[in-house]
Amino acid sequence: MADKLTATKLTAVKGMNDILPPDSARWEWLEDKVRTLLSRSAYRNIRTPILEPTALFVRGTGETTDIVEKEMYSFEDRLNGEQLTLRPENTPGVVRAAIQHNLTYDGGKRLYYMGPMFRHERPQRGRYRQFYQLGAEALGFAGPEVDVELMLLANELFTNIGLRNVRVELNSLGVPAERQAHRAALITYFEQHAHLLDVDAQRRLSSNPLRILDSKNPAMQALVQAAPQLLSYLGDASLKHLDTVQSLLTACGVQWCVNPRLVRGLDYYSHTVFEFITDELGAQGTLCGGGRYDGLFEALGGKPTPAVGWGMGLERVLELITEQGAGLPTGSIDSYAVIPDASSLSVVMPVIQALRRAGVEVQMHAGGENGFGSMKSQFKKADASGARYALIFGEAELAAGTVAVKALRGNCASEAEAGTAQVMRPLRDVASWASSLLS
């Protein structure tokens, strides 16, 4: 039995994907764009555990949501009987950390995170059991200008990475008293049309009627469209908050539209909710969703603290970049070091290290059991690596105290393209020619 198990080929869990080179270069490129953008707006990185108490998500995500009811990876810790869950999202974890460490005692905090989330669902296009999410959260800020700041960050990211045809939809959920009045009106309305409700809507009618407005059932769309709108129940203060969000977005050149059916089914949400949507990814068209969740701190046992944030799935963003044909990095490198034999390594490797310290990417050819191989085979590997240059540490070059630099691609530095097959560079003065490899 043990031998049979040992011989069995093991593969990744379905819906939990390996990210391999060169594809991983696309992820690194996007992550670098994110870090640069968010740091410019004073958002700082927070890293919370992948495992959290199950109760955190029951209270922070909602007992009647599909995530809690169907999709969480939960288990009992055999060591101490704790109920634990792999995080399906990260906003509850960020708020838990802020409460536990009294993070906002000296004022508001702007935070962001990137990392894996887990949902036990049937894998399909754009939806995986392990997926990667980027989120930005502003804790301790009550004003509508911070709602807009967060929306501008998402919009700027999509612009920076070259995405087109992404629209912004927004709505207001008002404050609890306004939502309660709307909820009562919704229940009355849907009870009057109970014969038209599907099974999910009937189940949600008493527990979470707002979620009926999210129904994707074509047979219910006319009913949903005619339902009472929350905007009709907003008071002056809530309308002013929404008006300020709209006017600031317009002032910053962001086009938007109000979607009165855009809601959140949990009581701790308030005021602004928004989504960035594309029509180019089929049913999975929401790239980024967010909103103000002023009641979440209290729901998780903390002091009343205003908060707003958004999250986006990185897989969908990368897929849309590919769909739209935007440029993505290929993972190519600056140079490939061709080394005819091992006897030269004591001279070659210090030069390679000096180049790397100067910022030049160098892939060093590595020998095998039969030596370093022919120059022809090494040049094939140099070309296959995607390097822009080959650095040739041949016997003649080393004897002259030089390295030959040969252009492998058509867009390399002008010196290497000026009609000569290669350019000789002195070994002793790496800094003087390293910059040409980066141009």
Secondary structure, DSSP 8 states (H G I E B T S, - for coil): -HHHHHHS-----TT-----TTHHHHHHHHHHHHHHHHHHTT-EE----SEEEHHHHHHHH-TTSHIIIII-EEEE-TTT--EEEE-S-SHHHHHHHHHHTTTTTTS-EEEEEEEEEE--S--BTTB-SEEEEEEEEEES--SHHHHHHHHHHHHHHHHHTT--S-EEEEEE---HHHHHHHHHHHHHHHHHTGGG--HHHHHHHHH-GGGGGG---GGGHHHHHTS--GGGG--HHHHHHHHHHHHHHHHTT---EE-TT---SSTT-EEEEEEEE-SSSTT--EEEEEEE-TTHHHHTT-----EEEEEEEHHHHHHHHHHTT--------SEEEE-S-GGGHHHHHHHHHHHHHTT--EEE---BTTBS--HHHHHHHHHHTT-SEEEE--HHHHHTTEEEEEE-STTS-HHHHSS-S-EEEETT-HHHHHHHHH-
